[in-house]
Amino acid sequence: MAFLKFEHVGKTYPNGFEAVKDFNLEVEKGDFIVFVGPSGCGKTTTLRMFAGLEEITTGTISIDDNVINDLEPKDRNIAMVFQNYALYPHMTVKDNMTYGLKFRKVPKEEINERVLETSKILGFDEDYLKRRPGQLSGGQKQRVALGRAIVRRPQVFLMDEPLSNLDAKLRIQMRSEITKIHREVNATTIYVTHDQTEAMTMATKIVVMNNGYIQQIDIPDIIYDYPENMFVAGFIGAPAMNFIDAKLENGYIIFANDKKIKLPSEDLKYYEEYEGKEVVFGIRPEDCYINKEDIKSGLIEEFKGHIENIELLGFETIHYLNDGVNKVICKIPHKSFYKLDDEGDFYFDMSRYSLFDKETTSRIKRER
């Protein structure tokens, strides 16, 4: 039996705007679930409904088979970590962490025991606990906010874009710390972000949302390799998956400029109903290579293009190609011998492509 359940949950505001539509999700105890999607997709609204900060319009949310729709936030046994830390500036770190416990009249001995246990997890020493928020960096404040949540020993942690106020280097460090803390505490966590890198690196399961609807729920590897539709394929991955409008004919993908890409023969049985129809060919930038020898599958198709831009990132190089009609981005894991305005020969790993129905934008399924 699932520990958390969202069943046909929806949110409609008084002006008629539907922020969340028929949201269904089951979460196992100890999972780290990440809601990811663009701004306005409904992810934070869903989190706030779970927290009791937004009224649920339709459906039910339950924890351990107990429906919580009508419970006050304080009665849901959850802890929330906000984007802006929400620390009391006049209180010490220890007082910020324990304020909620004192408010609930938890015995002093138990409070001290929980603070000691949480301090070990977060690496807080006695001096650190005596500081005030004004003496802390952004990353340190976020650790205190995490400590305040951990010390409560809730059934569920809720995190609403907790790293968005930090600089890039600190975000990477805090991603690792939150993941480590989750493993140690093993608390069920729902984490909201618009950053697909956070989703891919932190989640045990990802919920991709857009326009109030769930687009796909799965583990990070499956989300990345087998996106359900063009939205998921384009949102997850940096740079995004390449999409090229094409037609399927006699085992070939034919682009608008009549360039042909041969499909693997073992895949053709999945595409019979699309023969002669328009489709969208998808390939990720990292599945595009300069050297044929780097493609271990042996399924190789060539793409020639004018190099309009090159971005050298030190450990990898991104090429922006144009063959006169189609534009393709290729990312290789080393420096390139090509220069700006060269005509380049690149190769697709055809064990890694995707085909999408042009009308529905759904991925055309084939065996994994």
Buried (B, 14 or more C-beta within 10 A) or exposed (E): EBBBBBBEBBBBEEEEEBBBBBBEBBBEBBBBBBBBBEEBBBBBBBBBBBBBBBEBBBBEBBBBEEEBEEBEEEEBBBBBBBBEBEBEEEBBBBBBBBBBBEEEEBEEEEBEEBBEEBBEBBEBEEEBBEBBBEEBEBBBBBBBBBBBBBBBBBBBBBBBBBBBBBEEEBBBEBBEBBBEBBEEBEBBBBBBBBBBBBBBBBBBBBBBBBBBBBBBBBEBEBBBEBBBBBBBBBBBBEBBBBBBEBBBEEBBBBBEEEBEBEBBEEBBEBBEEBEEEEBBBBBBBBBBBBEEEEBEEEBBBEBEBBBEEBEEEEEBBBBBBEBEEBBBBBBBEEEBEBEEEBEBEBBBBBBBBBBBBBEEBEBBEBEE
